[in-house]
Amino acid sequence: MAKTTRMAKTTEERVLTLLEQILRVLAIQAASERASITDGARMLKLAGLDNQTIAEVLNTTPATVRTLTVNLSPSRWRGGRRTGRR
């Protein structure tokens, strides 16, 4: 039973690794169609990627991605109004 569990875990890890690679390839393709890092970062952020992954794809830092995408909060997507300070 332990061998089956271990094999299933390694198979799951391999599938996860392959899916991450596919995600990066698709993100690179999508971002390369954009004219600027800002457009690419915003598009990838709206697609749900985290700052670290976006930074790797765009060859920049997570801090840069955070700066470029800080105004993409869900309330702004819906046209809502933000209240208060951060």
PyRosetta script that sets phi, psi and omega in degrees:
from pyrosetta import init, pose_from_sequence

init()
pose = pose_from_sequence("MAKTTRMAKTTEERVLTLLEQILRVLAIQAASERASITDGARMLKLAGLDNQTIAEVLNTTPATVRTLTVNLSPSRWRGGRRTGRR")
pose.set_psi(1, -39.9)
pose.set_omega(1, -179.0)
pose.set_phi(2, -64.4)
pose.set_psi(2, -36.1)
pose.set_omega(2, 179.8)
pose.set_phi(3, -65.5)
pose.set_psi(3, -41.0)
pose.set_omega(3, 178.9)
pose.set_phi(4, -63.9)
pose.set_psi(4, -43.0)
pose.set_omega(4, 178.9)
pose.set_phi(5, -63.3)
pose.set_psi(5, -42.8)
pose.set_omega(5, -179.9)
pose.set_phi(6, -65.1)
pose.set_psi(6, -40.6)
pose.set_omega(6, 178.8)
pose.set_phi(7, -65.5)
pose.set_psi(7, -41.1)
pose.set_omega(7, 179.0)
pose.set_phi(8, -63.6)
pose.set_psi(8, -40.2)
pose.set_omega(8, 179.7)
pose.set_phi(9, -65.6)
pose.set_psi(9, -43.0)
pose.set_omega(9, 178.6)
pose.set_phi(10, -65.7)
pose.set_psi(10, -37.1)
pose.set_omega(10, 177.4)
pose.set_phi(11, -64.9)
pose.set_psi(11, -43.8)
pose.set_omega(11, 177.7)
pose.set_phi(12, -62.3)
pose.set_psi(12, -41.4)
pose.set_omega(12, 178.5)
pose.set_phi(13, -63.6)
pose.set_psi(13, -40.6)
pose.set_omega(13, 178.9)
pose.set_phi(14, -65.2)
pose.set_psi(14, -43.6)
pose.set_omega(14, 178.1)
pose.set_phi(15, -62.3)
pose.set_psi(15, -43.0)
pose.set_omega(15, 178.9)
pose.set_phi(16, -61.8)
pose.set_psi(16, -43.5)
pose.set_omega(16, 178.5)
pose.set_phi(17, -61.6)
pose.set_psi(17, -44.8)
pose.set_omega(17, 179.1)
pose.set_phi(18, -64.2)
pose.set_psi(18, -40.4)
pose.set_omega(18, 177.7)
pose.set_phi(19, -64.1)
pose.set_psi(19, -38.7)
pose.set_omega(19, 176.8)
pose.set_phi(20, -63.6)
pose.set_psi(20, -39.0)
pose.set_omega(20, 178.0)
pose.set_phi(21, -65.9)
pose.set_psi(21, -42.1)
pose.set_omega(21, 178.1)
pose.set_phi(22, -62.7)
pose.set_psi(22, -43.2)
pose.set_omega(22, 178.4)
pose.set_phi(23, -58.4)
pose.set_psi(23, -43.9)
pose.set_omega(23, -179.7)
pose.set_phi(24, -65.0)
pose.set_psi(24, -41.1)
pose.set_omega(24, 179.0)
pose.set_phi(25, -62.0)
pose.set_psi(25, -46.1)
pose.set_omega(25, 178.9)
pose.set_phi(26, -63.8)
pose.set_psi(26, -39.5)
pose.set_omega(26, 178.8)
pose.set_phi(27, -65.5)
pose.set_psi(27, -40.8)
pose.set_omega(27, 178.0)
pose.set_phi(28, -63.2)
pose.set_psi(28, -43.0)
pose.set_omega(28, 178.6)
pose.set_phi(29, -62.0)
pose.set_psi(29, -45.9)
pose.set_omega(29, -178.7)
pose.set_phi(30, -65.7)
pose.set_psi(30, -43.2)
pose.set_omega(30, -178.1)
pose.set_phi(31, -69.6)
pose.set_psi(31, -31.3)
pose.set_omega(31, -178.0)
pose.set_phi(32, -70.2)
pose.set_psi(32, -19.4)
pose.set_omega(32, 178.2)
pose.set_phi(33, -78.4)
pose.set_psi(33, -13.2)
pose.set_omega(33, -179.0)
pose.set_phi(34, -87.3)
pose.set_psi(34, 152.8)
pose.set_omega(34, -177.0)
pose.set_phi(35, -79.1)
pose.set_psi(35, -26.1)
pose.set_omega(35, -174.5)
pose.set_phi(36, -138.0)
pose.set_psi(36, 164.4)
pose.set_omega(36, 175.8)
pose.set_phi(37, -64.1)
pose.set_psi(37, -36.6)
pose.set_omega(37, 179.5)
pose.set_phi(38, -60.3)
pose.set_psi(38, -49.2)
pose.set_omega(38, 179.2)
pose.set_phi(39, -61.8)
pose.set_psi(39, -43.6)
pose.set_omega(39, 179.6)
pose.set_phi(40, -62.8)
pose.set_psi(40, -44.8)
pose.set_omega(40, -180.0)
pose.set_phi(41, -62.6)
pose.set_psi(41, -43.6)
pose.set_omega(41, -179.9)
pose.set_phi(42, -65.3)
pose.set_psi(42, -41.9)
pose.set_omega(42, -179.8)
pose.set_phi(43, -64.7)
pose.set_psi(43, -44.6)
pose.set_omega(43, -179.0)
pose.set_phi(44, -68.3)
pose.set_psi(44, -34.0)
pose.set_omega(44, 177.1)
pose.set_phi(45, -66.4)
pose.set_psi(45, -43.3)
pose.set_omega(45, 177.6)
pose.set_phi(46, -64.9)
pose.set_psi(46, -26.1)
pose.set_omega(46, 177.3)
pose.set_phi(47, -78.3)
pose.set_psi(47, -7.1)
pose.set_omega(47, 174.6)
pose.set_phi(48, 100.8)
pose.set_psi(48, 7.1)
pose.set_omega(48, 178.9)
pose.set_phi(49, -77.8)
pose.set_psi(49, 150.5)
pose.set_omega(49, 178.9)
pose.set_phi(50, -83.3)
pose.set_psi(50, 164.5)
pose.set_omega(50, -175.7)
pose.set_phi(51, -59.4)
pose.set_psi(51, -39.0)
pose.set_omega(51, -178.9)
pose.set_phi(52, -63.6)
pose.set_psi(52, -45.7)
pose.set_omega(52, 179.9)
pose.set_phi(53, -65.1)
pose.set_psi(53, -43.2)
pose.set_omega(53, 179.1)
pose.set_phi(54, -61.3)
pose.set_psi(54, -42.9)
pose.set_omega(54, -180.0)
pose.set_phi(55, -61.7)
pose.set_psi(55, -40.6)
pose.set_omega(55, 178.5)
pose.set_phi(56, -64.7)
pose.set_psi(56, -42.4)
pose.set_omega(56, -179.1)
pose.set_phi(57, -65.5)
pose.set_psi(57, -42.0)
pose.set_omega(57, -175.4)
pose.set_phi(58, -92.5)
pose.set_psi(58, 1.8)
pose.set_omega(58, 179.4)
pose.set_phi(59, 57.2)
pose.set_psi(59, 52.7)
pose.set_omega(59, 178.1)
pose.set_phi(60, -141.7)
pose.set_psi(60, -166.4)
pose.set_omega(60, -178.9)
pose.set_phi(61, -104.2)
pose.set_psi(61, 155.7)
pose.set_omega(61, 175.3)
pose.set_phi(62, -59.2)
pose.set_psi(62, -32.4)
pose.set_omega(62, 178.6)
pose.set_phi(63, -64.5)
pose.set_psi(63, -39.2)
pose.set_omega(63, 177.4)
pose.set_phi(64, -64.6)
pose.set_psi(64, -44.2)
pose.set_omega(64, 179.1)
pose.set_phi(65, -61.4)
pose.set_psi(65, -43.4)
pose.set_omega(65, 179.3)
pose.set_phi(66, -59.9)
pose.set_psi(66, -43.6)
pose.set_omega(66, 179.5)
pose.set_phi(67, -63.2)
pose.set_psi(67, -41.0)
pose.set_omega(67, -177.3)
pose.set_phi(68, -73.1)
pose.set_psi(68, -23.9)
pose.set_omega(68, -173.5)
pose.set_phi(69, -114.3)
pose.set_psi(69, 7.6)
pose.set_omega(69, -175.6)
pose.set_phi(70, -59.6)
pose.set_psi(70, -30.2)
pose.set_omega(70, -177.8)
pose.set_phi(71, -88.8)
pose.set_psi(71, 13.0)
pose.set_omega(71, -179.7)
pose.set_phi(72, -99.4)
pose.set_psi(72, 42.1)
pose.set_omega(72, 179.7)
pose.set_phi(73, -71.5)
pose.set_psi(73, 153.3)
pose.set_omega(73, 179.9)
pose.set_phi(74, -55.3)
pose.set_psi(74, -34.3)
pose.set_omega(74, -179.8)
pose.set_phi(75, -65.9)
pose.set_psi(75, -32.8)
pose.set_omega(75, 178.3)
pose.set_phi(76, -75.0)
pose.set_psi(76, -30.4)
pose.set_omega(76, 177.8)
pose.set_phi(77, -63.1)
pose.set_psi(77, -36.0)
pose.set_omega(77, -177.2)
pose.set_phi(78, -90.4)
pose.set_psi(78, 0.0)
pose.set_omega(78, -179.0)
pose.set_phi(79, 80.3)
pose.set_psi(79, 14.0)
pose.set_omega(79, -179.8)
pose.set_phi(80, -75.4)
pose.set_psi(80, 172.2)
pose.set_omega(80, -179.1)
pose.set_phi(81, -110.0)
pose.set_psi(81, 130.4)
pose.set_omega(81, 178.2)
pose.set_phi(82, -84.7)
pose.set_psi(82, 141.8)
pose.set_omega(82, 178.9)
pose.set_phi(83, -122.3)
pose.set_psi(83, 155.0)
pose.set_omega(83, 176.3)
pose.set_phi(84, 76.5)
pose.set_psi(84, 179.2)
pose.set_omega(84, 179.3)
pose.set_phi(85, -103.7)
pose.set_psi(85, 163.7)
pose.set_omega(85, 177.6)
pose.set_phi(86, -81.9)
pose.dump_pdb("model.pdb")
